[in-house]
Amino acid sequence: MAHLVSALPAFTLASDTTYHGLEQDIIRSPFVIRGGCIEAPSGHGLGVELNMDVIDQYRKTTID
């Protein structure tokens, strides 16, 4: 969502997120929130690196 909204300069509606309420995330580096806005990641692809340890933890939880 951060990429989409940042690519549309005419987008003037508030874009909600529950990111700040997450206990644990599947990305290695948390999103930066400044002034109530999430900065779109600037790395390759979607700009995030997955935390495979957390993904494996979720995977085990859904299998059991």
C-alpha positions as CSV (number, residue, x, y, z in Angstrom):
1,M,0.0,0.0,0.0
2,A,2.9,2.4,0.8
3,H,4.3,1.9,-2.7
4,L,0.9,2.5,-4.4
5,V,0.0,5.7,-2.4
6,S,3.5,7.1,-2.8
7,A,3.3,6.6,-6.6
8,L,0.0,8.6,-6.9
9,P,0.7,12.3,-6.1
10,A,-3.0,13.1,-6.5
11,F,-3.9,10.6,-3.8
12,T,-5.3,12.8,-1.0
13,L,-7.3,10.3,1.1
14,A,-5.9,8.9,4.4
15,S,-4.4,5.5,4.0
16,D,-4.8,3.4,7.2
17,T,-2.4,0.8,8.4
18,T,-2.3,-1.4,11.5
19,Y,1.4,-1.9,11.1
20,H,2.2,-0.1,14.3
21,G,0.1,-2.6,16.2
22,L,1.9,-5.7,15.0
23,E,3.7,-7.7,17.6
24,Q,6.1,-9.4,15.1
25,D,6.5,-8.9,11.4
26,I,7.7,-11.1,8.5
27,I,10.1,-8.4,7.3
28,R,13.6,-7.9,8.8
29,S,13.7,-4.1,9.0
30,P,10.6,-2.4,10.4
31,F,8.9,0.3,8.3
32,V,9.9,3.9,9.3
33,I,6.9,5.9,10.5
34,R,7.5,9.7,10.6
35,G,4.8,12.3,11.2
36,G,2.2,9.6,11.0
37,C,3.3,8.5,7.6
38,I,5.1,5.2,6.5
39,E,8.0,5.8,4.2
40,A,7.9,3.4,1.2
41,P,10.8,1.0,1.3
42,S,13.5,1.9,-1.2
43,G,15.3,-1.5,-1.7
44,H,15.1,-3.8,-4.7
45,G,11.7,-5.2,-5.6
46,L,9.2,-4.3,-2.9
47,G,12.1,-3.0,-0.8
48,V,11.9,-5.5,2.0
49,E,13.8,-8.6,3.2
50,L,11.8,-11.4,4.6
51,N,12.5,-12.8,8.0
52,M,12.4,-16.5,7.3
53,D,12.6,-17.4,11.0
54,V,9.3,-15.7,11.6
55,I,7.8,-17.1,8.5
56,D,8.8,-20.6,9.6
57,Q,7.3,-19.9,13.0
58,Y,4.0,-19.0,11.4
59,R,4.3,-22.0,9.1
60,K,4.7,-24.4,12.1
61,T,1.7,-22.8,13.9
62,T,-0.7,-23.3,10.9
63,I,0.5,-26.9,10.4
64,D,0.1,-28.1,14.0
